Structure formats: C-alpha cells, structure tokens
Amino acid sequence: DGGITQSPKYLFRKEGQNVTLSCEQNLNHDAMYWYRQDPGQGLRLIYYSQIVNDFQKGDIAEGYSVSREKKESFPLTVTSAQKNPTAFYLCASSRPMDTEAFFGQGTRLTVV
Amino acid sequence: AQTVTQSQPEMSVQEAETVTLSCTYDTSESDYYLFWYKQPPSRQMILVIRQEAYKQQNATENRFSVNFQKAAKSFSLKISDSQLGDAAMYFCAYRSAIMGGANSKLTFGKGITLSVRP
C-alpha cells in the first residue's frame, strides 16, 4: 500500500544531542514537508522540499536541518540548537499540482 | 501572510446531533483552498473535506458539510448525526491556489477538540 512512513513513533533524546527523524514515502510525490505540533499551537511548518536536492525553510526552521537526497526520503535532524524540541512531528507529501497533502503517523520526540 | 483562526478550543456534542465548528481566515489572495482535517487519538491526520474558493457551492462529504462565506472569510464545518468516532481534534487549513514553492504549504489553525457524548 502507498503511504508515508515515519519512524520511530516515539523518540527520547538527551539534552545536547542531535537526533534524526525518518520520513519515507512511496507515493511518488515530489513535495515533502515537516510540521511541528505543540498543544494549543496547531501545526507549524519547519522545512519543505519541492524536488530532490532542494529544500526551503519554513516558519520555524531554527535548530532543525533536513536533506533530500532521494525523492522518497526527507529526514529531519533536530539539533542541540533547538531550544525546545519536545513536540510531535508530522511529515507530509503532495504532488506539485495537487492540493491534498498526505500525512505520516508522526513521531513524538521527548527530551530527557 | 495568511492566517487561520479557530477561536473555540473545545466543543461537545451529543451523539446523533449536529455540531458546527468555526474557522475564519485572512488572506489577500482571491483563489485558494480550504480544508478541514481530523486528528483522532491515533494522531493520524485525515482529510475530511476540501473547498475551492472559486466554487460558490459548499462542499459536502456524507455527514460533513461546510458553510463557506468568502466575503466574510469564514469556513465552518457542520457534522450531522454525530458519532462516537467523530471525537477528535479538528484543524482548519488554508492553501494558496498558486502552485509551487512556499505557496504549496498548508497554514493551520490551532485546532478544536470535539468530544461526543453517548
């Protein structure tokens, strides 16, 4: 079945460590996105990528980095520079001319 | 920049009754898309309904319908015959109709938690 897979579902990180969240899609979508969800905040865009080897900052990119070496994959690294990384992270993808975005099941990151 | 506002953080409805969730937005664009997404306890985001701004007719999907008021920049979701499975967080979202680049991103409201009483 086609879809978006995020892993792991739960992730714990010690302060000062970088951690990478995985996002893989087999929908053949060109565009991929990372959103952060906090209670009472809705979803906020971290980074997005329209094509391979190209990506752009979203509204809250500080402390995060991404890569897009393959069409299917768009990993997000939460660096130690991110002051408040504990949150729920959602990955999404879409076709360029399509309005609908498809979401993964998310990764809950907790800093301990 | 576009903004989406959901001013009600929580709502409750009796099973089998009707409930309306409110959403307002602000944009200078004339053509765009509006969405309602459902996020159940599993946290999987599910598209409930979509409205194209150029269409005057309100979108309907089974028990879900919208009241789209373009001049007022209002986009409410009506759930009829509420079921226990409708209990979730609902997000209103905006997307520009201009394709490519940052225009393809979704701008979300803060969400509303809907509970359904048996």
Boltz contact constraints between the chains, C-beta under 6 A:
constraints:
  - contact:
      token1: [A, 31]
      token2: [B, 104]
      max_distance: 6.0
  - contact:
      token1: [A, 40]
      token2: [B, 110]
      max_distance: 6.0
  - contact:
      token1: [A, 42]
      token2: [B, 108]
      max_distance: 6.0
  - contact:
      token1: [A, 42]
      token2: [B, 109]
      max_distance: 6.0
  - contact:
      token1: [A, 42]
      token2: [B, 110]
      max_distance: 6.0
  - contact:
      token1: [A, 42]
      token2: [B, 111]
      max_distance: 6.0
  - contact:
      token1: [A, 43]
      token2: [B, 108]
      max_distance: 6.0
  - contact:
      token1: [A, 45]
      token2: [B, 105]
      max_distance: 6.0
  - contact:
      token1: [A, 48]
      token2: [B, 105]
      max_distance: 6.0
  - contact:
      token1: [A, 97]
      token2: [B, 99]
      max_distance: 6.0
  - contact:
      token1: [A, 99]
      token2: [B, 33]
      max_distance: 6.0
  - contact:
      token1: [A, 99]
      token2: [B, 95]
      max_distance: 6.0
  - contact:
      token1: [A, 100]
      token2: [B, 47]
      max_distance: 6.0
  - contact:
      token1: [A, 101]
      token2: [B, 106]
      max_distance: 6.0
  - contact:
      token1: [A, 103]
      token2: [B, 45]
      max_distance: 6.0
  - contact:
      token1: [A, 105]
      token2: [B, 44]
      max_distance: 6.0
  - contact:
      token1: [A, 106]
      token2: [B, 43]
      max_distance: 6.0
